Amino acid sequence: MKKSLIQRIKERVNRQQVVILALMLIPDAIAIALSAVTAYNFRFPDAAALVDGKPAIAQFEYKGILFVLVCAWILALVTTGTYRFNHATLVIFNLRMIIKRSFTYFFILGFLSFILKASFSRSVFLVMLASGLVYLFIVRISVYGFVLRPMIMRKKVSSKMMIVGRLKSDLEEHSDWLIAHRKLGFTIASRLVCTEINSIWIEEFDRLVRYQKITEVLMLPGMESDPNFSKFIHYCEDLDIHVNWIPLDSGNLGYWLIPSPQEGIPFLTFEKSEISLPWRVLKRSFDLAFAISLLILLSPLFLVIAIAVLISSGWPVFYSQKRVGLNGKTFKFYKFRSMIKDADKIIDEVENVHAGDHVIFKNKQDPRVTPVGRILRKYSLDELPQFLNVINNSMSVVGPRPALPSEVSIYNSIYERRLIAKPGITGPWQISGRSDLDLRTSVALDLNYLINWSFTRDLWIIVSTIGAVFKGKGAY
């Protein structure tokens, strides 16, 4: 018998979940309210303006309308499941979800305004939406960075997951990966080998579910061939257990897998992971604005670094190297010089921490690095001139790691997919280990970035890069 809603809430909701949801809903409401204040001040720059010694009637009308819009915006987020008690809202930093639903809300709002021929200023809508998204991003980043992420890393907040697969080796491989990526918020509560979904196996599954209080199940590749696969998913649904499935064990392909049913047959189509033209325009506009602003703000630091390099090891201050960018086109890659002059000529005399045939050369105690250069490298200050590459359009602020020609020469067809986008100053590799990563992992991160690209993810990577830079881990 299916449990009532109240029973399910009592069983699944705990005090901690309520606190976390409050930490999301209350700051979101404040951010949305601030957007209304911003929009009002935009519409009435002189809020104290008086007409015959009395406030203008329009100001009272706008205050009332903006108050209704704030309440409706919050209500729209609540009713569309933004604050549900599940992994996607309690653990995952899903800023894309809140932005998508906010855009939908304002689209409907604009449509109704047009149909009803409202005299309300359309620019107020735009200012409210734009400022609201900025405020929501700030509060969400703050809550996640200072409260939620530390709780996840300490396992104070997590979703208990069971991994189900054909082979014990597959279970171990995937559980090790999830343990290494604790920030995803999953705790591996159980691993269960399943050669066949039958009544005996279901009894063992039920016992573990009750004992471990499982809320998530991960089905590994190969499980879909079991004739009772769909029945098992329905069974988990009745138990309020969320089922995840990895459909292919083919690694990062650099393509989207798009469901495209053909006469009831569940096809998965490989589709190129290209950013649409409007998003490319937005990304490029952001790159220019961000690069120019940072170059202006950090110009004193540029001067200090240039003088330090000049005094410690002489001229030149900058170092350039050929890298491979968008569609295989080469470009000059700029950095502050962190090594002695002609360091490339004596590279054979220095040991590579990676394998001998590895195209990426790194050494933690490289004798060619100058004392000043070691500091620059640790905090990635040597990479600041790459913002000039952003301005000349050979690089982006966020993107795949700039590849060496020798690296590209050994790419296979899958690895070549990472050349469909401009390389970035930072990217998933920068916040996931930097120089400690091997080539395969580095490329896999880039491919994953490309097939899951979003503007909000770019913003998140930029914020995460700041923390990675200050830690200085994996940079040498």
C-alpha atoms as one frame of an Amber mdcrd trajectory, in Angstrom:
protein
   0.000   0.000   0.000   1.357   3.396  -0.984   2.232   5.645   1.930   0.501
   8.969   2.442   2.281  12.231   1.738   2.544  13.110   5.446   4.056   9.703
   6.275   6.636  10.058   3.505   7.560  13.575   4.651   8.033  12.393   8.237
  10.218   9.503   7.118  12.372  11.394   4.637  12.629  14.898   6.082  14.931
  15.632   8.958  15.816  18.762  10.843  18.987  19.250   8.832  17.080  19.235
   5.553  14.705  21.898   6.839  17.640  24.080   7.875  19.303  23.700   4.448
  16.100  24.518   2.587  15.656  27.564   4.795  19.224  28.585   3.932  18.219
  28.435   0.277  14.718  29.854   0.321  15.297  32.810   2.664  18.412  34.185
   0.864  16.676  33.630  -2.496  13.678  35.623  -1.273  15.970  38.424  -0.066
  17.799  38.437  -3.439  14.506  38.665  -5.329  13.287  41.456  -3.033  16.543
  43.353  -3.655  15.968  43.015  -7.398  12.607  44.769  -6.941  14.316  47.581
  -5.006  16.905  47.890  -7.786  14.206  47.986 -10.473  12.227  50.592  -8.525
  15.260  52.842  -8.067  15.996  52.456 -11.784  12.448  53.575 -12.642  12.447
  56.369 -10.043  16.060  57.572  -9.587  14.822  60.248  -7.234  12.527  58.194
  -5.016  11.838  61.227  -2.852  10.371  63.146  -5.783   7.170  64.915  -4.822
   4.278  66.187  -6.860   2.684  69.203  -5.165   4.262  68.147  -1.888   2.936
  64.571  -2.186   4.496  61.358  -3.525   3.688  60.609  -7.155   0.793  58.155
  -7.546   2.864  56.132 -10.032   5.345  55.363  -7.275   2.623  53.779  -5.144
   1.421  51.785  -8.174   4.898  50.495  -8.970   5.566  49.533  -5.353   2.409
  47.443  -5.285   3.107  45.830  -8.641   6.725  45.036  -7.719   5.592  43.526
  -4.424   3.224  41.227  -6.322   5.982  40.324  -8.802   8.347  39.400  -5.957
   5.751  37.152  -4.308   4.844  35.571  -7.652   8.521  34.949  -8.504   9.132
  33.194  -5.184   5.881  31.240  -5.550   6.889  30.171  -9.078  10.185  28.776
  -7.790   8.487  26.949  -4.915   5.685  25.421  -7.001   8.066  24.209  -9.739
  10.000  22.086  -7.236  13.086  24.259  -6.741  13.061  23.507  -3.012  12.079
  19.835  -2.973  13.598  17.430  -0.439  15.832  15.571  -2.874  19.455  15.298
  -3.960  19.125  17.767  -6.833  17.974  20.587  -4.531  19.593  19.728  -1.202
  23.055  18.690  -2.357  23.733  19.646  -5.971  24.530  23.289  -6.672  21.866
  23.564  -9.368  21.978  27.237 -10.258  20.955  26.396 -13.834  17.569  25.190
 -12.565  16.741  28.430 -10.757  17.903  30.580 -13.689  15.891  28.564 -16.215
  12.744  28.833 -14.121  13.299  32.553 -13.554  13.595  33.134 -17.310  10.410
  31.122 -17.858   8.600  33.180 -15.231   9.602  36.489 -16.831   8.788  35.214
 -20.318   5.247  34.429 -19.157   5.139  37.763 -17.356   6.172  39.647 -20.502
   3.669  37.714 -22.611   0.809  38.546 -20.215   1.912  42.185 -20.117   1.803
  42.322 -23.917  -1.613  40.610 -24.161  -3.130  42.815 -21.453  -1.430  45.921
 -22.904  -0.183  46.909 -19.471   1.374  50.353 -19.148   4.051  48.973 -16.824
   7.579  49.834 -18.035   9.184  46.854 -19.851  12.657  48.080 -18.847  11.712
  47.511 -15.196  11.117  43.831 -16.046  14.563  43.571 -17.619  16.322  45.339
 -14.744  14.499  43.204 -12.178  15.405  39.982 -14.000  19.056  40.923 -14.605
  19.716  42.207 -11.091  17.731  39.335  -9.578  19.884  36.743 -11.339  23.044
  38.513 -10.148  21.782  38.627  -6.552  20.620  34.990  -6.714  24.033  33.939
  -8.036  25.797  35.775  -5.207  23.624  34.360  -2.423  23.647  30.829  -3.866
  27.448  30.872  -4.246  27.788  32.169  -0.686  25.441  29.580   0.848  27.026
  26.747  -1.089  30.635  27.829  -0.520  30.394  28.732   3.166  27.689  26.371
   4.446  26.606  23.535   2.164  29.912  22.428   0.614  31.738  22.173   3.991
  28.806  20.109   5.300  28.990  17.833   2.234  32.757  17.353   2.562  32.310
  16.444   6.250  29.460  14.076   5.273  26.995  16.049   7.368  24.829  16.254
   4.249  24.713  13.416   1.735  22.453  11.049  -0.136  22.872   7.349   0.631
  23.505   5.479  -2.586  23.512   1.805  -3.537  25.505   0.793  -6.616  24.137
  -2.152  -8.595  26.139  -3.873 -11.324  27.016  -7.145 -13.007  30.617  -7.392
 -11.851  32.308  -6.722  -8.537  35.158  -4.944 -10.341  32.672  -2.486 -11.921
  31.160  -1.769  -8.496  34.580  -1.052  -7.019  35.631   1.182  -9.923  32.521
   3.365  -9.812  32.359   3.546  -6.020  36.021   4.599  -5.888  35.232   7.370
  -8.368  32.264   8.603  -6.310  34.314   8.482  -3.101  37.055  10.522  -4.790
  34.393  13.043  -5.858  32.794  13.495  -2.454  31.664  16.992  -3.456  28.869
  15.332  -5.473  27.245  14.544  -2.134  26.836  10.771  -2.403  27.691   8.315
   0.361  28.210   4.759  -0.865  26.027   2.883   1.605  26.031  -0.428  -0.256
  27.365  -2.222  -3.343  25.276  -5.065  -4.667  26.249  -7.515  -7.416  23.304
  -8.487  -9.603  23.592 -11.227 -12.221  19.810 -11.400 -12.528  16.934  -9.358
 -11.122  14.771 -12.054  -9.555  12.776 -12.591  -6.351  15.815 -13.857  -4.393
  17.889 -10.819  -5.375  14.990  -8.452  -4.589  14.822  -9.887  -1.046  18.493
  -9.011  -0.521  17.883  -5.582  -2.040  14.932  -4.951   0.325  16.974  -5.963
   3.339  19.783  -3.518   2.477  17.362  -0.705   1.634  15.616  -0.985   4.995
  18.851  -1.322   6.958  20.853   1.385   5.140  17.926   3.752   4.413  18.916
   4.062   0.759  17.597   7.086  -1.169  19.571   6.696  -4.440  20.383   3.685
  -6.643  23.017   3.749  -9.395  22.555   1.127 -12.119  25.793   0.384 -13.982
  26.137  -0.394 -17.723  24.832  -3.824 -18.662  21.939  -3.835 -16.196  19.566
  -2.583 -18.897  19.747  -5.981 -20.633  17.939  -7.658 -17.743  14.291  -8.406
 -18.728  13.117  -7.123 -15.322  15.063  -3.840 -15.535  12.013  -1.579 -16.076
  10.013  -3.450 -13.415  12.828  -2.846 -10.935  12.775   0.889 -11.688   9.026
   0.962 -11.013   9.632  -0.953  -7.794  12.196   1.626  -6.647   9.778   4.401
  -7.560   7.141   2.883  -5.243   9.771   2.915  -2.479  10.549   6.613  -3.176
  14.069   5.674  -4.248  15.598   7.710  -7.072  17.208   5.563  -9.777  20.277
   6.691 -11.748  21.585   4.758 -14.746  24.820   4.904 -16.718  23.672   3.751
 -20.189  27.069   3.413 -21.874  30.460   2.363 -20.597  32.276   4.084 -23.453
  33.842   6.981 -21.568  33.597  10.630 -22.528  32.690  10.701 -26.216  32.473
  14.456 -26.654  28.866  14.214 -27.857  25.433  14.672 -26.354  23.278  11.546
 -26.165  19.855  12.843 -27.166  16.706  10.685 -26.685  14.986  10.446 -30.082
  12.295   7.732 -30.013  11.474   6.212 -33.413   7.985   4.687 -33.466   8.276
   3.777 -29.803  11.887   2.543 -30.039  14.060   4.421 -27.495  16.889   5.630
 -29.753  19.815   7.589 -28.298  21.273   9.894 -30.947  24.827  11.244 -30.902
  24.653  14.996 -31.382  27.546  17.433 -31.635  28.013  19.428 -28.459  28.133
  22.868 -30.065  27.266  26.072 -28.257  24.442  27.923 -30.014  25.118  31.320
 -31.617  23.318  33.418 -28.932  25.296  31.669 -26.170  28.552  32.115 -28.117
  27.831  35.839 -28.373  27.134  35.997 -24.632  30.270  34.005 -23.806  32.444
  36.237 -26.002  30.895  39.425 -24.563  31.534  38.163 -21.045  35.117  37.215
 -21.949  35.871  40.711 -23.242  34.233  42.492 -20.314  35.897  40.222 -17.751
  39.364  40.356 -19.362  39.399  44.129 -19.838  38.103  44.759 -16.310  40.666
  42.420 -14.762  43.553  43.879 -16.759  42.617  47.359 -15.550  42.120  46.291
 -11.922  45.310  44.217 -11.797  47.532  46.615 -13.756  49.511  47.535 -10.573
  50.104  43.802  -9.939  51.250  43.353 -13.545  53.801  46.104 -13.004  55.061
  44.567  -9.743  55.432  41.117 -11.321  57.185  42.523 -14.382  59.701  44.390
 -12.196  60.267  41.267 -10.026  60.956  39.107 -13.104  63.213  41.761 -14.608
  65.279  42.199 -11.428  65.555  38.455 -10.656  66.374  37.077 -14.106  66.532
  39.920 -16.574  64.832  40.427 -19.913  62.422  39.241 -21.378  59.584  39.582
 -18.912  57.105  37.591 -20.991  57.341  34.085 -22.388  55.442  32.905 -25.459
  54.823  29.401 -26.687  52.920  27.846 -29.590  49.656  26.205 -28.531  46.777
  24.651 -30.441  43.413  26.327 -30.180  40.002  26.352 -31.825  39.705  23.884
 -34.724  43.418  23.041 -34.531  44.605  26.590 -35.275  47.883  27.483 -33.545
  48.434  30.703 -31.630  51.011  32.367 -29.376  50.333  31.678 -25.721  51.609
  34.371 -23.316  52.842  34.031 -19.728  55.132  35.850 -17.341  58.526  34.175
 -17.637  59.028  31.882 -14.636  62.142  30.000 -15.830  65.709  30.874 -16.676
  66.458  32.041 -20.219  66.553  29.324 -22.914  64.998  26.819 -20.500  63.524
  24.835 -23.403  67.014  23.981 -24.677  67.949  22.019 -21.531  64.626  20.222
 -20.999  66.307  16.828 -21.623  68.411  17.357 -18.497  65.361  17.518 -16.224
  63.251  14.548 -15.120  59.550  14.503 -16.042  57.228  13.560 -13.160  54.869
  12.042 -15.727  55.690   8.986 -17.823  58.622   9.222 -20.184  56.351   9.283
 -23.243  53.970  11.831 -21.689  53.538  14.977 -23.795  53.069  17.215 -20.735
  56.327  17.989 -18.959  56.199  18.740 -15.226  58.699  18.539 -12.382  57.930
  19.668  -8.828  61.562  20.660  -8.237  62.435  21.813 -11.759  65.844  23.544
 -11.406  65.049  25.787 -14.367  62.321  27.618 -12.410  63.512  30.842 -10.796
  62.689  31.719  -7.145  60.268  34.411  -8.311  58.878  32.020 -10.919  58.150
  29.397  -8.268  55.901  31.870  -6.430  54.225  32.944  -9.666  53.538  29.330
 -10.621  52.189  28.315  -7.231  49.470  30.973  -7.373  49.083  30.934 -11.188
  50.190  34.567 -11.415  52.382  33.681 -14.399  49.193  33.028 -16.395  47.740
  36.534 -16.034  49.046  37.706 -19.465  46.732  35.141 -21.040  43.957  37.708
 -20.644  45.648  39.362 -23.647  44.930  36.124 -25.515  41.295  36.469 -24.468
  41.143  39.981 -25.900  42.679  38.906 -29.229  40.112  36.049 -29.374  42.582
  33.142 -29.368  41.432  32.061 -25.878  38.419  32.230 -23.610  38.276  32.834
 -19.856  36.886  29.308 -19.346  37.537  26.418 -21.698  39.632  23.310 -22.378
  43.309  23.371 -21.405  45.526  24.949 -24.116  47.102  21.966 -25.868  50.683
  21.599 -27.056  51.278  20.628 -30.723  53.106  17.486 -29.532  50.048  16.599
 -27.454  47.622  17.077 -30.352  49.809  14.951 -32.637  48.945  11.819 -30.614
  45.232  12.589 -30.195  42.748   9.985 -31.305  39.362  10.893 -32.797  37.781
  11.237 -29.340  40.496  13.527 -27.964  40.229  15.770 -31.035  36.744  16.744
 -29.861  38.312  19.066 -27.304  39.499  21.307 -30.176  35.946  22.380 -31.060
  36.161  25.196 -28.486  38.637  27.940 -27.683  41.042  26.964 -24.898  40.570
  28.698 -21.551  42.701  30.388 -18.922  40.875  28.198 -16.469  38.666  25.152
 -16.778  37.673  21.918 -15.050  41.326  20.762 -15.083  42.342  23.903 -13.147
  39.985  23.164 -10.242  40.505  19.388 -10.239  44.215  18.887  -9.727  46.049
  21.045 -12.277  49.515  19.589 -12.978  48.825  16.473 -10.891  46.420  15.208
 -13.572  47.510  12.736 -16.208  46.719  13.353 -19.877  43.748  10.970 -20.003
  42.050  12.538 -16.976  42.766  16.061 -18.193  41.239  15.380 -21.618  38.273
  13.551 -20.055  37.532  16.604 -17.901  37.656  18.846 -20.971  35.294  16.599
 -22.938  32.888  16.455 -20.009  33.000  20.259 -19.835  32.175  20.588 -23.541
  29.196  18.221 -23.562  27.778  19.745 -20.371  28.546  23.402 -21.111  26.436
  26.122 -19.564  27.087  29.770 -18.816  26.368  29.217 -15.127  28.942  26.410
 -15.053  31.513  28.838 -16.482  30.740  31.250 -13.651  31.044  28.438 -11.105
  34.432  27.382 -12.521  35.688  30.975 -12.254  34.626  31.167  -8.608  36.141
  27.726  -7.861  39.391  28.750  -9.568  39.910  31.476  -6.992  39.921  28.867
  -4.217  42.170  26.510  -6.202  44.666  29.314  -6.880  44.915  30.317  -3.207
  45.492  26.693  -2.186  48.293  26.396  -4.720  47.800  22.610  -4.973  49.020
  20.897  -8.124  50.798  24.008  -9.445  54.538  23.782 -10.043
